[in-house]
Amino acid sequence: MKNRFLDRYRYCQIGYEEEYGVFHSSYYRLPDKRKKLKVVTTVHDFTYEKFLTGPAKWVHSWQKNKAIRNSDLVICVSYNTAKDLQQYCPVDPSKIRVIYNGVSDSYHPIDALSNEESQQAVVFVGARSGYKNFTLAVESVAVVPSLQLQIIGGGKLSEDEIKHLERYLPNRYCWLGRLSDEELNQTYNQAYALLYPSSYEGFGIPVIEAMRAGCPVIAVNVSSIPEVAGDAAILVNEPTVVAFSDALIKLPVMRKQLITAGLEQAAKFSWGRCFEETLAVYKELLAK
């Protein structure tokens, strides 16, 4: 484990012998021998800088800054991340390219599952600590007696999380663990909504996954979320129980509209488009 951890912070050894090419890292690595390689770094977010303290933050930020400053071009996964980049590691704006993430083709509406009687589960996906506002999600769902909470991924529930769930949602929650794309797509199709209460995201892939599956989204109007969700989600201005529970209560009258708008919004994002735009960055560098 120790060596695997250290490997993340070493120069990346490459056997590339050509005179020129492109080295692209999505986790702030640099090649051990620069030669005539053009270097591209993808920046996903600034979670460490915003929310962590101590050695983990220092080491990560040092590595990230070093990679960014030694890159010929920097790809940011959203304009919000590009803005954060200029706050935490200012660079020449001409070095920045914004290329959105994509979404798997595994997500799509399943007509046989779109039974409104079964749509009483609110879905929470991913990590649950701190700025992810999991406790707010629990308390918000508790306000609407007809709803249940399905918790996906993020590791097993802690004792404190179970206590909180038992206090607010006894017999109204379940942890589904880590699901495959196909299983998650089915869960989205059967859900009342995706509740995504995070106070910060570099992109927010679950928002697009849910929309592509025809699942309404409730999220916070902050960081990259409005950029990614557009007008196709219910976005609350502040992450509070009142705001989220109100959104859950009023969702039925907006459901069909949100599903239609969500499918249109999600269609703007694909890994194919991400690939083509990334390839264009490589060609741009090699042409210089």
CORURMO-V331197 format. One record per pair of residues at least 24 apart in sequence whose C-alpha atoms are under 10 Angstrom apart, sorted by sequence separation. I is the first residue (numbers start at 1). GAP is how many residues later the second one is. D is the distance in whole Angstrom. If there is no record, write none. Layout:
i:I gap:GAP d:D
i:I gap:GAP d:D
//
This chain:
i:43 gap:24 d:10
i:65 gap:24 d:6
i:71 gap:24 d:8
i:72 gap:24 d:9
i:73 gap:24 d:7
i:74 gap:24 d:8
i:75 gap:24 d:6
i:76 gap:24 d:8
i:77 gap:24 d:6
i:127 gap:24 d:10
i:128 gap:24 d:10
i:145 gap:24 d:9
i:148 gap:24 d:5
i:149 gap:24 d:5
i:150 gap:24 d:5
i:151 gap:24 d:5
i:152 gap:24 d:5
i:153 gap:24 d:5
i:154 gap:24 d:8
i:185 gap:24 d:8
i:188 gap:24 d:9
i:189 gap:24 d:6
i:190 gap:24 d:10
i:191 gap:24 d:7
i:192 gap:24 d:7
i:193 gap:24 d:6
i:194 gap:24 d:6
i:195 gap:24 d:6
i:196 gap:24 d:7
i:197 gap:24 d:10
i:198 gap:24 d:9
i:199 gap:24 d:8
i:200 gap:24 d:8
i:201 gap:24 d:7
i:203 gap:24 d:8
i:204 gap:24 d:7
i:220 gap:24 d:9
i:233 gap:24 d:10
i:234 gap:24 d:8
i:42 gap:25 d:10
i:43 gap:25 d:8
i:64 gap:25 d:9
i:65 gap:25 d:9
i:75 gap:25 d:9
i:76 gap:25 d:9
i:77 gap:25 d:10
i:120 gap:25 d:10
i:121 gap:25 d:9
i:122 gap:25 d:7
i:123 gap:25 d:9
i:124 gap:25 d:7
i:125 gap:25 d:8
i:126 gap:25 d:8
i:127 gap:25 d:9
i:128 gap:25 d:9
i:129 gap:25 d:9
i:139 gap:25 d:9
i:142 gap:25 d:10
i:143 gap:25 d:9
i:147 gap:25 d:8
i:148 gap:25 d:6
i:149 gap:25 d:7
i:150 gap:25 d:6
i:151 gap:25 d:6
i:152 gap:25 d:5
i:153 gap:25 d:4
i:184 gap:25 d:9
i:185 gap:25 d:8
i:188 gap:25 d:6
i:189 gap:25 d:6
i:190 gap:25 d:8
i:191 gap:25 d:8
i:192 gap:25 d:9
i:193 gap:25 d:7
i:194 gap:25 d:8
i:195 gap:25 d:9
i:197 gap:25 d:10
i:198 gap:25 d:10
i:199 gap:25 d:10
i:200 gap:25 d:8
i:203 gap:25 d:7
i:204 gap:25 d:9
i:207 gap:25 d:10
i:219 gap:25 d:8
i:232 gap:25 d:8
i:233 gap:25 d:6
i:41 gap:26 d:7
i:42 gap:26 d:9
i:120 gap:26 d:7
i:121 gap:26 d:6
i:122 gap:26 d:6
i:123 gap:26 d:6
i:124 gap:26 d:6
i:125 gap:26 d:6
i:126 gap:26 d:6
i:127 gap:26 d:7
i:128 gap:26 d:6
i:135 gap:26 d:8
i:138 gap:26 d:8
i:139 gap:26 d:8
i:142 gap:26 d:6
i:143 gap:26 d:9
i:146 gap:26 d:9
i:147 gap:26 d:9
i:148 gap:26 d:8
i:149 gap:26 d:9
i:150 gap:26 d:7
i:151 gap:26 d:7
i:152 gap:26 d:6
i:153 gap:26 d:7
i:184 gap:26 d:9
i:187 gap:26 d:9
i:188 gap:26 d:7
i:189 gap:26 d:6
i:199 gap:26 d:9
i:203 gap:26 d:10
i:207 gap:26 d:9
i:218 gap:26 d:8
i:232 gap:26 d:6
i:233 gap:26 d:9
i:40 gap:27 d:9
i:41 gap:27 d:6
i:61 gap:27 d:9
i:68 gap:27 d:10
i:120 gap:27 d:5
i:121 gap:27 d:5
i:122 gap:27 d:5
i:123 gap:27 d:5
i:124 gap:27 d:5
i:125 gap:27 d:5
i:126 gap:27 d:5
i:127 gap:27 d:4
i:128 gap:27 d:9
i:134 gap:27 d:9
i:138 gap:27 d:7
i:141 gap:27 d:9
i:142 gap:27 d:6
i:145 gap:27 d:9
i:150 gap:27 d:10
i:151 gap:27 d:9
i:152 gap:27 d:7
i:185 gap:27 d:9
i:186 gap:27 d:8
i:188 gap:27 d:6
i:189 gap:27 d:10
i:198 gap:27 d:9
i:231 gap:27 d:9
i:232 gap:27 d:8
i:39 gap:28 d:9
i:40 gap:28 d:8
i:41 gap:28 d:10
i:61 gap:28 d:9
i:119 gap:28 d:9
i:120 gap:28 d:6
i:121 gap:28 d:6
i:122 gap:28 d:6
i:123 gap:28 d:6
i:124 gap:28 d:6
i:125 gap:28 d:6
i:126 gap:28 d:5
i:127 gap:28 d:8
i:138 gap:28 d:10
i:139 gap:28 d:9
i:140 gap:28 d:9
i:141 gap:28 d:8
i:142 gap:28 d:9
i:181 gap:28 d:9
i:185 gap:28 d:6
i:187 gap:28 d:9
i:188 gap:28 d:9
i:219 gap:28 d:9
i:232 gap:28 d:8
i:233 gap:28 d:8
i:39 gap:29 d:9
i:41 gap:29 d:9
i:42 gap:29 d:10
i:119 gap:29 d:10
i:120 gap:29 d:9
i:121 gap:29 d:6
i:122 gap:29 d:9
i:123 gap:29 d:7
i:124 gap:29 d:9
i:125 gap:29 d:7
i:126 gap:29 d:8
i:128 gap:29 d:9
i:135 gap:29 d:7
i:138 gap:29 d:10
i:139 gap:29 d:6
i:184 gap:29 d:9
i:185 gap:29 d:9
i:196 gap:29 d:10
i:218 gap:29 d:7
i:232 gap:29 d:5
i:233 gap:29 d:7
i:40 gap:30 d:9
i:41 gap:30 d:6
i:120 gap:30 d:10
i:121 gap:30 d:10
i:124 gap:30 d:10
i:135 gap:30 d:8
i:138 gap:30 d:7
i:139 gap:30 d:8
i:142 gap:30 d:9
i:185 gap:30 d:9
i:217 gap:30 d:10
i:218 gap:30 d:8
i:231 gap:30 d:7
i:232 gap:30 d:5
i:39 gap:31 d:7
i:40 gap:31 d:5
i:41 gap:31 d:8
i:42 gap:31 d:9
i:43 gap:31 d:7
i:44 gap:31 d:9
i:45 gap:31 d:8
i:138 gap:31 d:7
i:141 gap:31 d:9
i:142 gap:31 d:10
i:217 gap:31 d:10
i:230 gap:31 d:9
i:231 gap:31 d:8
i:232 gap:31 d:8
i:28 gap:32 d:9
i:38 gap:32 d:10
i:39 gap:32 d:5
i:40 gap:32 d:6
i:41 gap:32 d:7
i:42 gap:32 d:6
i:43 gap:32 d:6
i:44 gap:32 d:6
i:45 gap:32 d:8
i:129 gap:32 d:10
i:141 gap:32 d:10
i:152 gap:32 d:8
i:229 gap:32 d:10
i:230 gap:32 d:9
i:232 gap:32 d:8
i:233 gap:32 d:10
i:27 gap:33 d:10
i:28 gap:33 d:10
i:30 gap:33 d:9
i:38 gap:33 d:8
i:39 gap:33 d:5
i:40 gap:33 d:5
i:41 gap:33 d:5
i:42 gap:33 d:5
i:43 gap:33 d:5
i:44 gap:33 d:6
i:45 gap:33 d:9
i:128 gap:33 d:9
i:135 gap:33 d:10
i:218 gap:33 d:9
i:229 gap:33 d:8
i:232 gap:33 d:7
i:28 gap:34 d:10
i:29 gap:34 d:8
i:38 gap:34 d:6
i:39 gap:34 d:7
i:40 gap:34 d:6
i:41 gap:34 d:6
i:42 gap:34 d:6
i:43 gap:34 d:7
i:44 gap:34 d:8
i:50 gap:34 d:10
i:138 gap:34 d:10
i:217 gap:34 d:9
i:231 gap:34 d:8
i:232 gap:34 d:9
i:28 gap:35 d:6
i:29 gap:35 d:8
i:37 gap:35 d:10
i:38 gap:35 d:8
i:39 gap:35 d:9
i:40 gap:35 d:7
i:41 gap:35 d:9
i:42 gap:35 d:7
i:43 gap:35 d:9
i:45 gap:35 d:9
i:46 gap:35 d:7
i:49 gap:35 d:10
i:138 gap:35 d:9
i:152 gap:35 d:10
i:216 gap:35 d:8
i:230 gap:35 d:7
i:27 gap:36 d:9
i:28 gap:36 d:5
i:30 gap:36 d:9
i:31 gap:36 d:10
i:45 gap:36 d:6
i:216 gap:36 d:10
i:229 gap:36 d:7
i:230 gap:36 d:10
i:27 gap:37 d:8
i:28 gap:37 d:8
i:29 gap:37 d:9
i:30 gap:37 d:6
i:44 gap:37 d:7
i:45 gap:37 d:9
i:150 gap:37 d:9
i:228 gap:37 d:8
i:229 gap:37 d:8
i:28 gap:38 d:8
i:29 gap:38 d:6
i:30 gap:38 d:9
i:43 gap:38 d:7
i:44 gap:38 d:9
i:46 gap:38 d:7
i:50 gap:38 d:9
i:197 gap:38 d:9
i:216 gap:38 d:9
i:217 gap:38 d:10
i:228 gap:38 d:9
i:28 gap:39 d:5
i:29 gap:39 d:9
i:43 gap:39 d:8
i:45 gap:39 d:8
i:46 gap:39 d:8
i:49 gap:39 d:8
i:194 gap:39 d:10
i:195 gap:39 d:10
i:196 gap:39 d:10
i:197 gap:39 d:9
i:199 gap:39 d:9
i:216 gap:39 d:7
i:27 gap:40 d:9
i:28 gap:40 d:7
i:30 gap:40 d:8
i:45 gap:40 d:8
i:199 gap:40 d:7
i:215 gap:40 d:9
i:216 gap:40 d:9
i:228 gap:40 d:9
i:30 gap:41 d:9
i:44 gap:41 d:10
i:46 gap:41 d:10
i:150 gap:41 d:9
i:197 gap:41 d:9
i:198 gap:41 d:8
i:214 gap:41 d:10
i:215 gap:41 d:10
i:216 gap:41 d:9
i:217 gap:41 d:8
i:228 gap:41 d:9
i:25 gap:42 d:9
i:43 gap:42 d:8
i:46 gap:42 d:8
i:149 gap:42 d:10
i:197 gap:42 d:6
i:214 gap:42 d:9
i:216 gap:42 d:6
i:217 gap:42 d:9
i:28 gap:43 d:10
i:148 gap:43 d:10
i:149 gap:43 d:10
i:196 gap:43 d:10
i:197 gap:43 d:9
i:215 gap:43 d:8
i:216 gap:43 d:6
i:148 gap:44 d:9
i:149 gap:44 d:10
i:150 gap:44 d:10
i:214 gap:44 d:9
i:215 gap:44 d:6
i:216 gap:44 d:9
i:147 gap:45 d:8
i:149 gap:45 d:10
i:214 gap:45 d:5
i:215 gap:45 d:10
i:216 gap:45 d:9
i:217 gap:45 d:8
i:25 gap:46 d:10
i:149 gap:46 d:9
i:213 gap:46 d:9
i:214 gap:46 d:8
i:216 gap:46 d:7
i:24 gap:47 d:9
i:197 gap:47 d:8
i:211 gap:47 d:9
i:212 gap:47 d:9
i:214 gap:47 d:9
i:215 gap:47 d:8
i:216 gap:47 d:10
i:23 gap:48 d:9
i:196 gap:48 d:10
i:211 gap:48 d:7
i:212 gap:48 d:10
i:214 gap:48 d:7
i:215 gap:48 d:9
i:24 gap:49 d:10
i:25 gap:49 d:10
i:26 gap:49 d:9
i:195 gap:49 d:8
i:210 gap:49 d:10
i:211 gap:49 d:9
i:213 gap:49 d:9
i:214 gap:49 d:6
i:9 gap:50 d:9
i:22 gap:50 d:10
i:24 gap:50 d:10
i:123 gap:50 d:10
i:211 gap:50 d:8
i:212 gap:50 d:7
i:213 gap:50 d:8
i:9 gap:51 d:9
i:24 gap:51 d:10
i:121 gap:51 d:9
i:122 gap:51 d:9
i:124 gap:51 d:10
i:125 gap:51 d:10
i:126 gap:51 d:10
i:211 gap:51 d:5
i:212 gap:51 d:5
i:8 gap:52 d:10
i:121 gap:52 d:9
i:125 gap:52 d:10
i:126 gap:52 d:9
i:195 gap:52 d:10
i:210 gap:52 d:8
i:211 gap:52 d:6
i:212 gap:52 d:8
i:214 gap:52 d:10
i:9 gap:53 d:10
i:10 gap:53 d:9
i:121 gap:53 d:10
i:125 gap:53 d:9
i:195 gap:53 d:9
i:209 gap:53 d:10
i:210 gap:53 d:9
i:211 gap:53 d:9
i:212 gap:53 d:8
i:213 gap:53 d:9
i:9 gap:54 d:7
i:42 gap:54 d:10
i:141 gap:54 d:9
i:208 gap:54 d:8
i:209 gap:54 d:10
i:211 gap:54 d:8
i:212 gap:54 d:5
i:8 gap:55 d:9
i:9 gap:55 d:10
i:40 gap:55 d:10
i:41 gap:55 d:10
i:42 gap:55 d:9
i:43 gap:55 d:10
i:140 gap:55 d:10
i:193 gap:55 d:8
i:207 gap:55 d:9
i:208 gap:55 d:9
i:211 gap:55 d:6
i:212 gap:55 d:7
i:42 gap:56 d:9
i:44 gap:56 d:10
i:192 gap:56 d:9
i:210 gap:56 d:9
i:211 gap:56 d:9
i:42 gap:57 d:9
i:44 gap:57 d:9
i:208 gap:57 d:8
i:209 gap:57 d:8
i:212 gap:57 d:10
i:137 gap:58 d:7
i:193 gap:58 d:8
i:208 gap:58 d:5
i:125 gap:59 d:9
i:137 gap:59 d:8
i:192 gap:59 d:9
i:193 gap:59 d:10
i:207 gap:59 d:9
i:208 gap:59 d:9
i:137 gap:60 d:7
i:192 gap:60 d:9
i:208 gap:60 d:10
i:209 gap:60 d:10
i:123 gap:61 d:10
i:134 gap:61 d:10
i:136 gap:61 d:8
i:137 gap:61 d:10
i:208 gap:61 d:8
i:134 gap:62 d:9
i:135 gap:62 d:10
i:136 gap:62 d:10
i:193 gap:62 d:9
i:208 gap:62 d:10
i:133 gap:63 d:9
i:134 gap:63 d:7
i:192 gap:63 d:9
i:123 gap:64 d:8
i:132 gap:64 d:8
i:133 gap:64 d:6
i:134 gap:64 d:8
i:205 gap:64 d:10
i:122 gap:65 d:10
i:123 gap:65 d:7
i:132 gap:65 d:6
i:133 gap:65 d:6
i:121 gap:66 d:9
i:122 gap:66 d:9
i:131 gap:66 d:8
i:132 gap:66 d:4
i:133 gap:66 d:7
i:121 gap:67 d:9
i:123 gap:67 d:10
i:131 gap:67 d:6
i:132 gap:67 d:6
i:119 gap:68 d:10
i:122 gap:68 d:9
i:123 gap:68 d:7
i:130 gap:68 d:9
i:131 gap:68 d:5
i:132 gap:68 d:8
i:119 gap:69 d:10
i:121 gap:69 d:8
i:122 gap:69 d:6
i:123 gap:69 d:8
i:124 gap:69 d:9
i:125 gap:69 d:8
i:128 gap:69 d:10
i:129 gap:69 d:10
i:130 gap:69 d:9
i:131 gap:69 d:7
i:132 gap:69 d:9
i:119 gap:70 d:8
i:120 gap:70 d:8
i:121 gap:70 d:5
i:122 gap:70 d:5
i:123 gap:70 d:6
i:124 gap:70 d:6
i:125 gap:70 d:8
i:126 gap:70 d:9
i:128 gap:70 d:9
i:131 gap:70 d:9
i:118 gap:71 d:10
i:119 gap:71 d:5
i:120 gap:71 d:6
i:121 gap:71 d:5
i:122 gap:71 d:5
i:123 gap:71 d:5
i:124 gap:71 d:6
i:125 gap:71 d:7
i:127 gap:71 d:10
i:114 gap:72 d:10
i:118 gap:72 d:6
i:119 gap:72 d:5
i:120 gap:72 d:5
i:121 gap:72 d:7
i:122 gap:72 d:6
i:123 gap:72 d:6
i:124 gap:72 d:6
i:113 gap:73 d:8
i:117 gap:73 d:9
i:118 gap:73 d:8
i:119 gap:73 d:4
i:120 gap:73 d:8
i:121 gap:73 d:9
i:122 gap:73 d:6
i:123 gap:73 d:8
i:124 gap:73 d:9
i:106 gap:74 d:10
i:107 gap:74 d:7
i:108 gap:74 d:10
i:113 gap:74 d:9
i:114 gap:74 d:10
i:115 gap:74 d:9
i:116 gap:74 d:8
i:118 gap:74 d:8
i:119 gap:74 d:8
i:122 gap:74 d:10
i:106 gap:75 d:6
i:107 gap:75 d:7
i:110 gap:75 d:9
i:113 gap:75 d:10
i:114 gap:75 d:6
i:115 gap:75 d:7
i:116 gap:75 d:9
i:117 gap:75 d:10
i:105 gap:76 d:9
i:106 gap:76 d:6
i:107 gap:76 d:10
i:109 gap:76 d:8
i:110 gap:76 d:7
i:113 gap:76 d:6
i:114 gap:76 d:6
i:115 gap:76 d:10
i:116 gap:76 d:8
i:104 gap:77 d:8
i:105 gap:77 d:10
i:106 gap:77 d:9
i:107 gap:77 d:8
i:108 gap:77 d:7
i:109 gap:77 d:8
i:112 gap:77 d:9
i:113 gap:77 d:6
i:114 gap:77 d:9
i:104 gap:78 d:10
i:106 gap:78 d:9
i:107 gap:78 d:5
i:108 gap:78 d:9
i:110 gap:78 d:10
i:111 gap:78 d:9
i:112 gap:78 d:10
i:113 gap:78 d:10
i:51 gap:79 d:8
i:106 gap:79 d:7
i:107 gap:79 d:8
i:109 gap:79 d:9
i:110 gap:79 d:6
i:51 gap:80 d:8
i:105 gap:80 d:10
i:106 gap:80 d:10
i:108 gap:80 d:9
i:109 gap:80 d:6
i:110 gap:80 d:9
i:126 gap:80 d:8
i:50 gap:81 d:10
i:107 gap:81 d:9
i:108 gap:81 d:8
i:109 gap:81 d:10
i:125 gap:81 d:7
i:107 gap:82 d:9
i:124 gap:82 d:9
i:125 gap:82 d:10
i:47 gap:84 d:9
i:123 gap:87 d:10
i:123 gap:92 d:10
i:122 gap:94 d:10
i:123 gap:94 d:10
i:122 gap:95 d:10
i:119 gap:96 d:10
i:122 gap:96 d:10
i:143 gap:98 d:8
i:142 gap:99 d:9
i:143 gap:99 d:9
i:114 gap:100 d:9
i:140 gap:100 d:8
i:141 gap:100 d:9
i:104 gap:101 d:10
i:107 gap:101 d:9
i:108 gap:101 d:9
i:109 gap:101 d:10
i:114 gap:101 d:10
i:139 gap:101 d:9
i:140 gap:101 d:5
i:143 gap:101 d:10
i:144 gap:101 d:7
i:147 gap:101 d:9
i:101 gap:102 d:7
i:103 gap:102 d:7
i:107 gap:102 d:6
i:108 gap:102 d:9
i:109 gap:102 d:9
i:137 gap:102 d:9
i:139 gap:102 d:6
i:140 gap:102 d:7
i:143 gap:102 d:6
i:144 gap:102 d:9
i:147 gap:102 d:10
i:100 gap:103 d:8
i:101 gap:103 d:9
i:102 gap:103 d:8
i:103 gap:103 d:9
i:106 gap:103 d:9
i:107 gap:103 d:8
i:108 gap:103 d:9
i:109 gap:103 d:7
i:110 gap:103 d:8
i:111 gap:103 d:10
i:136 gap:103 d:8
i:137 gap:103 d:9
i:138 gap:103 d:9
i:139 gap:103 d:9
i:140 gap:103 d:8
i:141 gap:103 d:8
i:142 gap:103 d:8
i:143 gap:103 d:9
i:101 gap:104 d:8
i:103 gap:104 d:10
i:104 gap:104 d:10
i:105 gap:104 d:9
i:107 gap:104 d:9
i:108 gap:104 d:5
i:109 gap:104 d:5
i:110 gap:104 d:9
i:136 gap:104 d:7
i:137 gap:104 d:7
i:140 gap:104 d:6
i:141 gap:104 d:7
i:144 gap:104 d:8
i:100 gap:105 d:10
i:103 gap:105 d:7
i:104 gap:105 d:8
i:107 gap:105 d:6
i:108 gap:105 d:4
i:109 gap:105 d:5
i:136 gap:105 d:6
i:139 gap:105 d:9
i:140 gap:105 d:5
i:143 gap:105 d:9
i:144 gap:105 d:7
i:102 gap:106 d:8
i:103 gap:106 d:6
i:106 gap:106 d:9
i:107 gap:106 d:5
i:108 gap:106 d:7
i:109 gap:106 d:8
i:133 gap:106 d:8
i:135 gap:106 d:9
i:136 gap:106 d:10
i:139 gap:106 d:8
i:140 gap:106 d:9
i:143 gap:106 d:9
i:101 gap:107 d:10
i:102 gap:107 d:9
i:103 gap:107 d:10
i:105 gap:107 d:9
i:106 gap:107 d:9
i:107 gap:107 d:9
i:108 gap:107 d:10
i:132 gap:107 d:10
i:133 gap:107 d:9
i:137 gap:107 d:8
i:140 gap:107 d:9
i:141 gap:107 d:8
i:104 gap:108 d:9
i:105 gap:108 d:10
i:131 gap:108 d:10
i:136 gap:108 d:8
i:137 gap:108 d:9
i:140 gap:108 d:8
i:141 gap:108 d:10
i:103 gap:109 d:8
i:136 gap:109 d:10
i:84 gap:118 d:9
i:81 gap:120 d:9
i:82 gap:120 d:9
i:80 gap:121 d:9
i:81 gap:121 d:6
i:80 gap:122 d:7
i:81 gap:122 d:8
i:78 gap:123 d:10
i:79 gap:123 d:9
i:80 gap:123 d:8
i:78 gap:124 d:7
i:79 gap:124 d:9
i:77 gap:125 d:7
i:78 gap:125 d:6
i:76 gap:126 d:9
i:77 gap:126 d:6
i:78 gap:126 d:10
i:122 gap:126 d:9
i:76 gap:127 d:9
i:77 gap:127 d:10
i:101 gap:127 d:10
i:100 gap:128 d:9
i:116 gap:136 d:10
i:84 gap:139 d:9
i:83 gap:140 d:10
i:80 gap:142 d:9
i:81 gap:142 d:8
i:80 gap:143 d:6
i:81 gap:143 d:7
i:79 gap:144 d:9
i:80 gap:144 d:5
i:78 gap:145 d:9
i:79 gap:145 d:7
i:80 gap:145 d:9
i:78 gap:146 d:7
i:80 gap:146 d:10
i:77 gap:147 d:9
i:78 gap:147 d:10
i:80 gap:147 d:8
i:79 gap:148 d:8
i:51 gap:149 d:10
i:78 gap:149 d:8
i:79 gap:149 d:10
i:50 gap:150 d:9
i:78 gap:150 d:8
i:109 gap:150 d:10
i:47 gap:153 d:8
i:46 gap:154 d:9
i:47 gap:154 d:8
i:109 gap:154 d:9
i:45 gap:155 d:9
i:46 gap:155 d:9
i:47 gap:155 d:8
i:108 gap:155 d:9
i:45 gap:156 d:7
i:46 gap:156 d:7
i:44 gap:157 d:9
i:45 gap:157 d:4
i:44 gap:158 d:6
i:45 gap:158 d:8
i:43 gap:159 d:9
i:44 gap:159 d:7
i:103 gap:163 d:8
i:102 gap:164 d:9
i:103 gap:164 d:9
i:102 gap:165 d:10
i:103 gap:165 d:10
i:104 gap:165 d:10
i:105 gap:165 d:8
i:102 gap:166 d:9
i:103 gap:166 d:6
i:104 gap:166 d:7
i:105 gap:166 d:9
i:102 gap:167 d:5
i:103 gap:167 d:5
i:104 gap:167 d:7
i:100 gap:168 d:9
i:101 gap:168 d:7
i:102 gap:168 d:4
i:103 gap:168 d:6
i:104 gap:168 d:10
i:100 gap:169 d:7
i:101 gap:169 d:7
i:102 gap:169 d:4
i:103 gap:169 d:9
i:99 gap:170 d:10
i:100 gap:170 d:8
i:101 gap:170 d:7
i:102 gap:170 d:8
i:100 gap:171 d:9
i:101 gap:171 d:10
i:102 gap:171 d:7
i:103 gap:171 d:10
i:101 gap:172 d:9
i:102 gap:172 d:6
i:100 gap:173 d:8
i:101 gap:173 d:6
i:102 gap:173 d:9
i:99 gap:174 d:9
i:100 gap:174 d:6
i:101 gap:174 d:9
i:99 gap:175 d:6
i:100 gap:175 d:10
i:99 gap:176 d:9
i:99 gap:177 d:10
i:100 gap:177 d:9
i:99 gap:178 d:7
i:100 gap:178 d:10
i:45 gap:179 d:10
i:98 gap:179 d:9
i:99 gap:179 d:7
i:97 gap:180 d:9
i:98 gap:180 d:10
i:97 gap:181 d:9
i:99 gap:182 d:10
i:97 gap:184 d:8
i:77 gap:197 d:10
i:75 gap:203 d:8
i:75 gap:206 d:9
i:74 gap:207 d:10
i:73 gap:208 d:8
i:73 gap:209 d:9
i:73 gap:211 d:10
i:73 gap:212 d:8
i:72 gap:213 d:8
i:40 gap:238 d:10
i:40 gap:241 d:9
i:40 gap:242 d:8
i:39 gap:243 d:9
i:38 gap:244 d:8
i:40 gap:245 d:9
i:39 gap:246 d:9
i:38 gap:247 d:7
i:37 gap:248 d:10
i:38 gap:248 d:8
i:37 gap:249 d:9
i:38 gap:250 d:10
i:24 gap:254 d:10
i:24 gap:258 d:9
i:22 gap:259 d:10
i:23 gap:259 d:9
i:22 gap:260 d:7
i:21 gap:261 d:9
i:22 gap:261 d:9
i:21 gap:262 d:10
i:22 gap:263 d:8
i:21 gap:264 d:9
i:22 gap:264 d:8
i:21 gap:265 d:7
i:20 gap:266 d:8
//
